[in-house]
Amino acid sequence: MFSILTQTLRLVAARWPVLLAWYLAGWLVRYLVIEVASTAGAYSALAGLMILPLATLARLASFIGMFLALRDVMPSFADMKRRGVDDIDRTTEGRTGPGRVYDIFLVSILPFFAFYAAWKFLGDDLGEYAQKALPKIDYFTRDDTTGAILDLRLEPLTIAVIVLAFAGRYLIKRNQEKLPKWTAILAVYFEAVWVYLTFFFISNYSNDFNDWLSNRAVMHWLADFRGWISSLFAPVGWVWDGVEWAIGEAGGLLLLPVAWLAIAGVVYGRALAAQKIAYRPRNRYYESARSRVSALPKGVVRRAADVGNDFLERWRPLANAFVLMWRAGVVPLGLYVLAYTVLEAGTTWAFMGVIQVVGPHNLDTWWMNLDSIYSFGIDAIIEPLRICLIAAGYDYCLRKLEERREVAAATGTEPEPSPAATA
């Protein structure tokens, strides 16, 4: 169980310079992309927000690079490759090197962007982008309005952009063997654009929906009901407050590290693809539905299967990662979450330590100019440690899977499928 911690230190010792290089490269590209996007955004919100997804892609690329840099020194991962659990499925057949990385990119974008938006990292990028674009509006356009930065609505033009980006990605992916290799870059970009804009609008309209919901009479009635119950029996109010606090804290303390482990599972599950597991249930409902589908025109069936497989392909590795984590055991997972939380808190502790070492200085002339440099230096230290901890946690899950397989082989029971069986 404690091997997660010791393995983290081994990974850090083995790959620290490489991880730091990947992190710095991702940070630099993200910074440059936001600068370019802010200039375009001073003229058009749509132009700026079609460039901004590249900033998130830069972060994703740095994380994928760090995860893949660790795979050769992850014992369980390397052992599974040596034992032949590396049969490539039909979606990656014959593809190695850059081709396999391209597949990892495509399958990682949707879950990573969803994670990025859910934990407000998307909002951080938008805030930095808007902060840089505001002065450029006045400089380039001589206009003191801020509407050109983030004032983007769901209208025919933006819907067309999303649909065309999705269709472009689908067509390139479907005909990738017939197209030049450089079109893979376009597929990644199209995927990033339609996913990014979709989450941008979901975030915007969910805020509008929350504002609308908070002003409904039923919400005021619930608040009055809670106050009335609490006035009659105070412990009910304490329990209510405690449940709300627990739910709020669980999001940051539990879901964030588990989500990171799932992202690692998407990357490693794609890098270690195994044979597909056929699922053929035998019941009259399944057979009836299958016969009706087979009666449709073959062209319609093929197109529907392509779209369905394209959708499922994005989520299978994520589902496999959650199953793998669950089977590894609650206690080891809890230890991993605790270690992640301590490491996350280490960022704040390190900044407080810097404040103590540097000493008191003027807020405007010192801290407003240098605090971002201190934060960047701390992140450059903490981020590789975080990636090593996540990789060590996933490697532990793989080891537990192999142990269960050995037990199954010894007892003659049916072995469990690989974590990437349907990746």
Secondary structure in CASP SS format (residue, H / E / C, confidence):
PFRMAT SS
TARGET T0000
AUTHOR 0000-0000-0000
METHOD secondary structure of the structure
MODEL  1
M C 1.00
F C 1.00
S H 1.00
I H 1.00
L H 1.00
T H 1.00
Q H 1.00
T H 1.00
L H 1.00
R H 1.00
L H 1.00
V H 1.00
A H 1.00
A H 1.00
R H 1.00
W H 1.00
P H 1.00
V H 1.00
L H 1.00
L H 1.00
A H 1.00
W H 1.00
Y H 1.00
L H 1.00
A H 1.00
G H 1.00
W H 1.00
L H 1.00
V H 1.00
R H 1.00
Y H 1.00
L H 1.00
V H 1.00
I H 1.00
E H 1.00
V H 1.00
A H 1.00
S H 1.00
T H 1.00
A H 1.00
G H 1.00
A C 1.00
Y C 1.00
S C 1.00
A H 1.00
L H 1.00
A H 1.00
G H 1.00
L H 1.00
M H 1.00
I H 1.00
L C 1.00
P H 1.00
L H 1.00
A H 1.00
T H 1.00
L H 1.00
A H 1.00
R H 1.00
L H 1.00
A H 1.00
S H 1.00
F H 1.00
I H 1.00
G H 1.00
M H 1.00
F H 1.00
L H 1.00
A H 1.00
L H 1.00
R H 1.00
D H 1.00
V H 1.00
M C 1.00
P H 1.00
S H 1.00
F H 1.00
A H 1.00
D H 1.00
M H 1.00
K H 1.00
R H 1.00
R C 1.00
G C 1.00
V C 1.00
D C 1.00
D C 1.00
I C 1.00
D C 1.00
R C 1.00
T C 1.00
T C 1.00
E C 1.00
G C 1.00
R C 1.00
T C 1.00
G C 1.00
P H 1.00
G H 1.00
R H 1.00
V H 1.00
Y H 1.00
D H 1.00
I H 1.00
F H 1.00
L H 1.00
V H 1.00
S H 1.00
I H 1.00
L H 1.00
P H 1.00
F H 1.00
F H 1.00
A H 1.00
F H 1.00
Y H 1.00
A H 1.00
A H 1.00
W C 1.00
K C 1.00
F H 1.00
L H 1.00
G H 1.00
D H 1.00
D H 1.00
L H 1.00
G H 1.00
E H 1.00
Y H 1.00
A H 1.00
Q H 1.00
K H 1.00
A H 1.00
L H 1.00
P H 1.00
K H 1.00
I H 1.00
D H 1.00
Y H 1.00
F H 1.00
T H 1.00
R C 1.00
D C 1.00
D C 1.00
T C 1.00
T C 1.00
G H 1.00
A H 1.00
I H 1.00
L H 1.00
D C 1.00
L C 1.00
R C 1.00
L C 1.00
E C 1.00
P H 1.00
L H 1.00
T H 1.00
I H 1.00
A H 1.00
V H 1.00
I H 1.00
V H 1.00
L H 1.00
A H 1.00
F H 1.00
A H 1.00
G H 1.00
R H 1.00
Y H 1.00
L H 1.00
I H 1.00
K H 1.00
R H 1.00
N C 1.00
Q C 1.00
E C 1.00
K C 1.00
L C 1.00
P C 1.00
K C 1.00
W C 1.00
T H 1.00
A H 1.00
I H 1.00
L H 1.00
A H 1.00
V H 1.00
Y H 1.00
F H 1.00
E H 1.00
A H 1.00
V H 1.00
W H 1.00
V H 1.00
Y H 1.00
L H 1.00
T H 1.00
F H 1.00
F H 1.00
F H 1.00
I H 1.00
S H 1.00
N H 1.00
Y H 1.00
S H 1.00
N H 1.00
D H 1.00
F H 1.00
N H 1.00
D H 1.00
W H 1.00
L H 1.00
S H 1.00
N C 1.00
R C 1.00
A H 1.00
V H 1.00
M H 1.00
H H 1.00
W H 1.00
L H 1.00
A H 1.00
D H 1.00
F H 1.00
R H 1.00
G H 1.00
W H 1.00
I H 1.00
S H 1.00
S H 1.00
L H 1.00
F C 1.00
A H 1.00
P H 1.00
V H 1.00
G H 1.00
W H 1.00
V H 1.00
W H 1.00
D H 1.00
G H 1.00
V H 1.00
E H 1.00
W H 1.00
A H 1.00
I H 1.00
G H 1.00
E H 1.00
A H 1.00
G H 1.00
G H 1.00
L H 1.00
L H 1.00
L H 1.00
L H 1.00
P H 1.00
V H 1.00
A H 1.00
W H 1.00
L H 1.00
A H 1.00
I H 1.00
A H 1.00
G H 1.00
V H 1.00
V H 1.00
Y H 1.00
G H 1.00
R H 1.00
A H 1.00
L C 1.00
A C 1.00
A C 1.00
Q C 1.00
K C 1.00
I C 1.00
A C 1.00
Y C 1.00
R C 1.00
P C 1.00
R C 1.00
N C 1.00
R H 1.00
Y H 1.00
Y H 1.00
E H 1.00
S H 1.00
A H 1.00
R H 1.00
S H 1.00
R H 1.00
V H 1.00
S H 1.00
A C 1.00
L C 1.00
P C 1.00
K H 1.00
G H 1.00
V H 1.00
V H 1.00
R H 1.00
R H 1.00
A H 1.00
A H 1.00
D H 1.00
V H 1.00
G H 1.00
N H 1.00
D H 1.00
F H 1.00
L H 1.00
E H 1.00
R H 1.00
W H 1.00
R H 1.00
P H 1.00
L H 1.00
A H 1.00
N H 1.00
A H 1.00
F H 1.00
V H 1.00
L H 1.00
M H 1.00
W H 1.00
R H 1.00
A H 1.00
G C 1.00
V H 1.00
V H 1.00
P H 1.00
L H 1.00
G H 1.00
L H 1.00
Y H 1.00
V H 1.00
L H 1.00
A H 1.00
Y H 1.00
T H 1.00
V H 1.00
L H 1.00
E H 1.00
A H 1.00
G H 1.00
T H 1.00
T H 1.00
W H 1.00
A H 1.00
F H 1.00
M H 1.00
G H 1.00
V H 1.00
I H 1.00
Q H 1.00
V H 1.00
V H 1.00
G C 1.00
P C 1.00
H C 1.00
N C 1.00
L H 1.00
D H 1.00
T H 1.00
W H 1.00
W H 1.00
M H 1.00
N H 1.00
L H 1.00
D H 1.00
S H 1.00
I H 1.00
Y H 1.00
S H 1.00
F H 1.00
G H 1.00
I H 1.00
D H 1.00
A H 1.00
I H 1.00
I H 1.00
E H 1.00
P H 1.00
L H 1.00
R H 1.00
I H 1.00
C H 1.00
L H 1.00
I H 1.00
A H 1.00
A H 1.00
G H 1.00
Y H 1.00
D H 1.00
Y H 1.00
C H 1.00
L H 1.00
R H 1.00
K H 1.00
L H 1.00
E H 1.00
E H 1.00
R H 1.00
R H 1.00
E H 1.00
V H 1.00
A H 1.00
A H 1.00
A H 1.00
T H 1.00
G C 1.00
T C 1.00
E C 1.00
P C 1.00
E C 1.00
P C 1.00
S C 1.00
P C 1.00
A C 1.00
A C 1.00
T C 1.00
A C 1.00
END
